[in-house]
Amino acid sequence: MEATGGDGKAPGGPRVLVVGGGIAGLGAAQRLCGHPAFPHLRVLDARPVPGRSRIRSERGFGGVVEVGAHWIHGPSRGNPVFQLAAEYGLLGEKALSEENQLVETGGHVGLPCVSYASSGVRVSLQLVAEMATLFYGLIDQSREFLQAAETPAPSVGQYLKEAIRRHVAGWTEDEETRKLKLAVLSAFFNLECCVSGTHSLDLVALAPFGEYTVLPGLDCTFAEGYQGLTNCMVASLPEDTLVFEKPVKTIHWNGAFQEAAFPGETFPVSVECEDGDRFPAHHVIVTVPLGFLKEHLDTFFDPPLPAEKAEAIRKVGFGTNNKIFLEFEEPFWEPDCQLIQLVWEDTSPLEDPTLTLRDAWFRKLIDFVVLPAFGSVHVLCGFIAGLESEFMETLSDEEVLLCLTQVLRRVTGNPRLPAPKSVLRSRWHSAPYTRGSYSYVAVGSTGDDLDLLAQPLPADGTDAQLQVLFAGEATHRTFYSTTHGALLSGWREADRLLGLWAPQAQQPRPRL
Ligand SMILES: Cc1cc2nc3c(=O)[nH]c(=O)nc-3n(C[C@H](O)[C@H](O)[C@H](O)COP(=O)(O)OP(=O)(O)OC[C@H]3O[C@@H](n4cnc5c(N)ncnc54)[C@H](O)[C@@H]3O)c2cc1C
């Protein structure tokens, strides 16, 4: 079938380039590859091998560890990542069970099995549960301002702190218990910073906070690694579709480009790579992370993006959340323990930290998740967000290992606790093609800005249409920061092209 449509100047079908081979780019490519209107499709990625995107599983400690995405959030029928993973046969029985899919977590993280305080004593789990109820009750309340004409505070952080101040005024316990309660709340603030991928909840806008949508289902993992999913997607594409080690430097658009390889043809877009290669195209789907876009905004598009779109890229938040894996010869935790919480007794969400990053970066580290043992190897996975996380990236493995050994000895009250055997960590802020972990709606921005990010160019529709399209997690208004948001955004942009070139076509299911 000869493709017709678009500007009508694409004999043999339009040339489509996808920039970025993460789950958004792969999702778009899968959808387009399944349709005869798109015989010329390429995915360009900066990295040397597939699966170095934010879904990244690495062999380590005799098993597989997730350097990027960890869970399918809300694994149930409405979640396309869950559906795709299930179709590829990558999920276990428990994750697939009806019962698991029906669990409503409200997006809240489960309670720790043990909570260690910095003085080396254990915090009562009853007190932790009480503070969790207070904290998550307030988080739920902060989702209720979506339709409000005015909000009581600009940010989630300020709203929570004001509400906590009111609660504290009614606390009748002794000074020590009140301080401990605030310290536990501080740990929950840090945890929520990891969830939102932000340095501080003071940066997260209150009004649009409720727009992020939580799907039902108890978060689940991939026994063989999340990357099994993107590997299956890659394997379903024709062999020469993916081009690795092709960092794109500049996307020239709104032009009339001619290439010797295509005599007589004119292309509205030409994609220039770092190595000087140029790829002409009728359509380009840009799926690079928002962190990369922020850093290269001035040079990545020629002509530059319309002012409103560039402003949206600047305004939407993109922060860092990293993981630190520690390997132990022997577990120091109970056999059924899944989550270890750390509480710094002299902290309070109502007071700004005064210590320097070097002296106190590790206090931002939240819980340690106990990974299922790989044979005789025992691994904890710690999470840390914000500027402290970015500082951690500048340290050596030895420094991180030494520091966390001291922390664990201190909180367990065991000065002889054996040091972890090894450490492995992510460094998402230093990663040149990511520059952070995921997006959030920052103070000064709204869901409209995410929609603006998703708007294709040219905006006025007078020239060749849909020259540059935008996908990636940051372009999904209600599922930003997730793998399912990213996948849906890729499908959305593929459908946009299908609507232009094959409006009569049935939307195909992805080829599995
Ligand atoms: C530590 C961490 C934990 C997470 N945990 C979860 C979780 O548990 N559950 C969940 O749902 N989500 C989680 N996420 C978020 C999730 O991983 C992302 O939302 C999702 O993978 C983003 O997919 P994407 O395709 O939009 O972007 P990416 O996966 O980042 O893909 C973009 C691609 O663009 C390429 N690229 C960048 N610049 C260029 C260039 N100039 N030229 C060519 N290629 C370029 C990159 O190499 C990359 O492959 C986590 C992320 C991180 C970092």
The ligand as a MOL file (V3000), in Angstrom:
LIG
                    3D

  0  0  0     0  0            999 V3000
M  V30 BEGIN CTAB
M  V30 COUNTS 53 58 0 0 0
M  V30 BEGIN ATOM
M  V30 1 C 16.1040 5.5070 39.9810 0
M  V30 2 C 14.7990 5.4390 39.2360 0
M  V30 3 C 13.7680 4.6800 39.7350 0
M  V30 4 C 12.5530 4.6050 39.0570 0
M  V30 5 N 11.5760 3.8050 39.5400 0
M  V30 6 C 10.4400 3.6410 38.8300 0
M  V30 7 C 9.4930 2.6670 39.2190 0
M  V30 8 O 9.6970 1.9430 40.2000 0
M  V30 9 N 8.3610 2.5410 38.4810 0
M  V30 10 C 8.1120 3.3210 37.3880 0
M  V30 11 O 7.0470 3.1850 36.7690 0
M  V30 12 N 9.0270 4.2370 36.9770 0
M  V30 13 C 10.1720 4.4030 37.6610 0
M  V30 14 N 11.1240 5.2690 37.2320 0
M  V30 15 C 10.8230 6.1370 36.1000 0
M  V30 16 C 10.9060 5.3990 34.7660 0
M  V30 17 O 12.1230 4.6880 34.7120 0
M  V30 18 C 10.8220 6.4150 33.6420 0
M  V30 19 O 9.6750 7.2320 33.8080 0
M  V30 20 C 10.7480 5.7770 32.2580 0
M  V30 21 O 11.6160 4.6760 32.1310 0
M  V30 22 C 11.0970 6.8540 31.2370 0
M  V30 23 O 11.0860 6.3250 29.9320 0
M  V30 24 P 11.3710 7.2920 28.7060 0
M  V30 25 O 11.3370 6.4770 27.4980 0
M  V30 26 O 10.4850 8.4810 28.8160 0
M  V30 27 O 12.8420 7.8690 28.9660 0
M  V30 28 P 14.2550 7.1000 29.0180 0
M  V30 29 O 14.0880 5.7340 29.5070 0
M  V30 30 O 15.1720 7.9980 29.7520 0
M  V30 31 O 14.6660 7.0250 27.4900 0
M  V30 32 C 15.1680 8.1480 26.8160 0
M  V30 33 C 16.2740 7.6810 25.8850 0
M  V30 34 O 16.7420 8.8410 25.1840 0
M  V30 35 C 18.1180 8.6520 24.9380 0
M  V30 36 N 18.7200 9.9580 24.6530 0
M  V30 37 C 18.8760 11.0160 25.4700 0
M  V30 38 N 19.4630 12.0220 24.8240 0
M  V30 39 C 19.6880 11.6020 23.5580 0
M  V30 40 C 20.2620 12.1990 22.4150 0
M  V30 41 N 20.7480 13.4470 22.4210 0
M  V30 42 N 20.3280 11.4760 21.2760 0
M  V30 43 C 19.8560 10.2000 21.2170 0
M  V30 44 N 19.3100 9.5930 22.2870 0
M  V30 45 C 19.2160 10.2910 23.4390 0
M  V30 46 C 18.6290 8.0260 26.2290 0
M  V30 47 O 19.8550 7.3320 25.9860 0
M  V30 48 C 17.4820 7.0960 26.6030 0
M  V30 49 O 17.7130 5.7760 26.1450 0
M  V30 50 C 12.3670 5.3320 37.8600 0
M  V30 51 C 13.4250 6.0690 37.3410 0
M  V30 52 C 14.6220 6.1360 38.0140 0
M  V30 53 C 15.7560 6.9170 37.4250 0
M  V30 END ATOM
M  V30 BEGIN BOND
M  V30 1 1 1 2
M  V30 2 1 2 3
M  V30 3 2 2 52
M  V30 4 2 3 4
M  V30 5 1 4 5
M  V30 6 1 4 50
M  V30 7 2 5 6
M  V30 8 1 6 7
M  V30 9 1 6 13
M  V30 10 2 7 8
M  V30 11 1 7 9
M  V30 12 1 9 10
M  V30 13 2 10 11
M  V30 14 1 10 12
M  V30 15 2 12 13
M  V30 16 1 13 14
M  V30 17 1 14 15
M  V30 18 1 14 50
M  V30 19 1 15 16
M  V30 20 1 16 17
M  V30 21 1 16 18
M  V30 22 1 18 19
M  V30 23 1 18 20
M  V30 24 1 20 21
M  V30 25 1 20 22
M  V30 26 1 22 23
M  V30 27 1 23 24
M  V30 28 2 24 25
M  V30 29 1 24 26
M  V30 30 1 24 27
M  V30 31 1 27 28
M  V30 32 2 28 29
M  V30 33 1 28 30
M  V30 34 1 28 31
M  V30 35 1 31 32
M  V30 36 1 32 33
M  V30 37 1 33 34
M  V30 38 1 33 48
M  V30 39 1 34 35
M  V30 40 1 35 36
M  V30 41 1 35 46
M  V30 42 1 36 37
M  V30 43 1 36 45
M  V30 44 2 37 38
M  V30 45 1 38 39
M  V30 46 1 39 40
M  V30 47 2 39 45
M  V30 48 1 40 41
M  V30 49 2 40 42
M  V30 50 1 42 43
M  V30 51 2 43 44
M  V30 52 1 44 45
M  V30 53 1 46 47
M  V30 54 1 46 48
M  V30 55 1 48 49
M  V30 56 2 50 51
M  V30 57 1 51 52
M  V30 58 1 52 53
M  V30 END BOND
M  V30 END CTAB
M  END
